[in-house]
Amino acid sequence: MLSRGFDRETIERVARIYKSNQDASMALGITLRSFGRLCNKYDVETPYVKRLRRAHAAQSQAA
């Protein structure tokens, strides 16, 4: 089963708290791939994507 009992709120909270996908997946006790799939399933922004978005926004403002 893909979700293993994790609901959207749990995935959102973990993605918000941890700075990396690896840390978030370790906190849940699942693989990186499973964490990514759960984020896609629930349409939650992963820490990695959030970091990329912020870096791109900072680059855009600097230019």
N, C-alpha and C positions, 0 to 999 in steps of 0.2 A: 504494500500500500504506500502511495507516494507521500501522503501528509503525515503519517505516523502520529496522529492526534494533535498536530500543531494547527492552531487556527490563525486567521489573518492577523489578529491583534498581537499574538506572540511573535509572529514573523516580523511584523512592523516594529515592535519594540526592540527585538534583538538587532535588526538592521539599523535602527537609530542609535543604539547604545554602543555597538562595537565599531571600530575604525576599519576593520578589514573583513572580507568575506570569510577568511580562514578562522578568525577569532569568533565570528558569529556562528559558523557551522560547528566549531568545537564546543561552544557554549550550549548548543542544542544537542550535541552528541551525534551529529550526522555528517555526511561527507560534503565537501564543497559543491559537488554536482547536485546533490539533493537540496542543498540550501538554495542554489541558483534556480533550480526547478520550482521550488516552493515560492520563491520571489516572483518568478514569471507567472505561476498559477494565480497568485493573489495580487498581481500587478503592484508589487512593492519594489521600490528603488533599492538596489543593493548598495552596501558601503562603497564598493568599487565604482559603480556608476555615479554615485553622489560625488565622490572625489574627482572623477573626470569632469563632471558638470561644473563643479566649483572651480577647477583649474582652468577650464575653458572660459568661464565667465570672467575670471581674474585676468586672463590673457586678453580678452576682448576689451576690458576696461583700460588696460595698460596701453593698448594700441591706439 
